[in-house]
Each structure stands twice: as C-alpha cells, then as structure tokens.
C-alpha cells in the first residue's frame, strides 16, 4: 500500500474518534439558475421504481453538523420518529450524514468506526429496518468529504457502492466537496453505474448545491439533486436564507417529477429561532414544491406545534401526490406570492398563498388565476384549519398574516382524499432454522428440511383502497411469498424452505409494486430484505446466498 494511503487512513480514524477539524469553507453558492429545463433522457426511477413521490425522512446536518453524530443519536432519533407519529405520516429514511465516520483499511475497503457505531454500519441498518424505517447513508464524490475527515469515493466508486449495498443502505447522499478537476456528469454517471453493479436498489441523492446544473441531466443517474447551497449552518435556522433557497428552487419546477426531484435542502421546521407561522410556511412551501421532506430538526425535543405541522397528512398529501408536479408562483400581489400549477391525483388543485411581508395582506384570487373556469362552483379545503367551504364560483379572498400562509385544495367535490401513505412494521425478515444451543450445547438440531415463515405488514394511511401489492418474480428457490389483506392493511407472508440448502447465510431483496387506483399512477416500489440462517445443513452456502 502506498504511504500516502496509510496517512489518510490514520488521519480519518483519529479525526472521527476525537473531534472534527474545523470546516474549511462552506460550499460555494450556485450561480442563479437560468431558465428551468426539463431533464433529457431516461429517468433513473423508471427501472427501480424508487422515490416516485418525494423521499421523506430525517438527516442530522441542519441541527447537529458533524457532532455528535453516532449510533446512539441515530437510534434515539429513529425512536422519536416512530413515537412522534412521523413514521405513520410517511417519514422513513434516517441515518448519519457526514458524521458517518468511516475510514479505509489497509486494503482500501471502507470500515466502520466502531467507537461511534458499535453495532457496525450494517448492524445499525438492521436496527433501522426492524423499526419499519429505511436506512440513509452519506458519502462524497471527491477525494475527501467536506470536512476532510473521511475518504471520498473518487477512484473507489465500485468498492464503495458495494459497501453501501452490504450495509443495506436504501438511500445515499453523495456530496460534491474536494472534487477539483472532476467532471460532474461523468462522476455521477460512474457512481450510478457502480451502484447498479452493486445490485441493491438505492435512492441516489446528488448534493452539488446546484453546481453543474443537475436539473438538466441528473434524472437519468439519480432520484434527487440539491439545487441550492446549505440552507443553514448547523443548529442555526436562517429564515431569510431559507426563502432564498425556496426562490432558487421554485424556478426549476419543470425539471421535477416522479423519481427525479429538485432538492432545496433539508427542512428547518422545528429548529430554534423560527415562529410557528414560519414553521408552517416553510413546510407549506416544501410541500407545494414537491421537495423531499427530510426533517432537519432535533426530533427528540419537538413542541406539539412542530409535531402537528410535520405530521399534517393533508399538507403531506400535496407533497406526496402521485402526479408529482412541482408547484410554482403564478402571480404576485405586493409581497404576497400565489403558488399554483400543481394538479393533484383526484382532479383537485393545490393553491398556496404566502405572505413574506411585514403586514397582514388580503388577496383576491380568481379561479382563472389557477387555470380554472371562473364560472366553476368549487369547494375549498384549508389544509391548516381542516375546514371545507363552498361550493363557490368566481374565486376566493384570503387574508394572510405576515410570514404565514393559506395552503388550500380546490375541487369540484368535497372529498379531498389523501393519496397512499405507506408504512411498514418492518423492512426485514430474519429467519433461522431451529438449531437451539443452550450452555454451549446443541439441544436441538434437526438437519432435515424445515419450513419457516415471517411476515411484513404494510399499511396505507391514505384514503384510497389499494389493490394487493404484486411481488416481482425471480425470487430465490428457497423463498416464496404470498400477499393478503385489504385496501388498507396487507400482510406479506414470507415462507422459506431449507430443503437442500447448505449451512450458511442466505439473503434476498424482495420488490413489490402497486398502482394508485384513482390516478392509476405507479407507486414507489416497496423493497425489503429477507435473511435466512441455515445452521442444520451440511457444507457451506454458495457466496451469493442463492
Ligand atoms: C455539504 C452538504 C450538507 C452536509 C455537509 C456535510 O455542505 O451540502 O448537507 O452534508 O456537506 O459536510
């Protein structure tokens, strides 16, 4: 191994074990995006069915920066995500950001920092999956991560993506620090190909802060791309800066769609320094922009108001709409912004009136402002007060307080259904044949064929009744799956037979697909892992576990 590599490996371990070096510089702000451009070429998600609605979850950076990211924090946050009701509202992806703290061993393989992550990065993944959550990890496309405390993936793309697959990641954010001289398009294509070769379907989150205008090309290599610089420094919500991020992202609306999203960064809702109306406005803007809803606040200490905002299913319904259209500003009235251009799956439309000014404002909106006939008699649903009015013709007048919003749905009927919000009890089935060891003695060891079963229960917290999920064919011969239940709760029964299997570990990734019945749009594919441990057979399992 060349000496230089040894130096980096040692540096990485000590930097993460002690404290991070001060951050050299924050990434450059992207130049103002020019006119929006719809992405050319195939959409990555067409193959893997991932992120057909904007990803929802939590990432540590906004609140914590790199410290104190560790296993204890991620476990506590995952628990808070479940207890607060956020999981039931659709938030799923959770994991470390740059505090992932891996380093390279002598052979160049990424290795876990066991002081920070005692269960190992794979072990933490299993914990997260067992809670019915999805595992999000972090890396950088350059030579080093932004703080320079960890190695980047440059020239190790294949090996590193294989490591993420081994750790069972479902989502990987790929930063763009220390990439001097690298071609951004070629680099992210290389990472996409490496991930594909690793064989695990993973949401790819490109993080170049708008550098290289990813909205023009990244739909074929990733599922979302940052359009802006960091929304805040760690622990410091910055309202005026957040509004700039929203403005930069708004202009790119034509580039967003199912499986390819503009990402104006993690949310600041619930961070110190924001008023309730700012929290509500921020969340409404992110819902209207079909932005990824990655919470960035400390979920362990949320006020009731923050929880109410983050879990408002009526607002989330606008964000998670199966048509996947990003809304935009259609008119201004003084400082007030009128956002529309967001048709929803049931034929209704979303409408956001945002007042960033300093005085209350009354705004009149004609139905024709939002693309409807003024003569239409329409119902109006206020997503924050949960009240429906109408039917009324012509339009409506709303008064909005400073820094506040009216987030509305307008429809010919008063039904206002919620699209599918999918929540699983677990994303991992782990089975083991019944070899029982007590006091170091095998008390039961049946080498004969055994049939074992484990279930995954999947709920739909939306209002539509879903058809049964369809499991993709191509399962290994030891695994069979049946799906039963109704439009709201379905059970995947995973039956394995150890007949003919050698001693060893077996693994399969199961994919199931479904279609939202009102719009007939494909839903994000559902993936989970099945692990089988065979202790009773003879010999060793084949390497690929099949
Ligand atoms: C960049 C990203 C942030 C965060 C940090 C980690 O600044 O934009 O979201 O991941 O790196 O260093």
Boltz pocket constraint, residues with backbone or C-beta under 6 A from the ligand:
constraints:
  - pocket:
      binder: B
      contacts: [[A, 27], [A, 61], [A, 97], [A, 98], [A, 145], [A, 146], [A, 147], [A, 175], [A, 207], [A, 209], [A, 229], [A, 230]]
      max_distance: 6.0
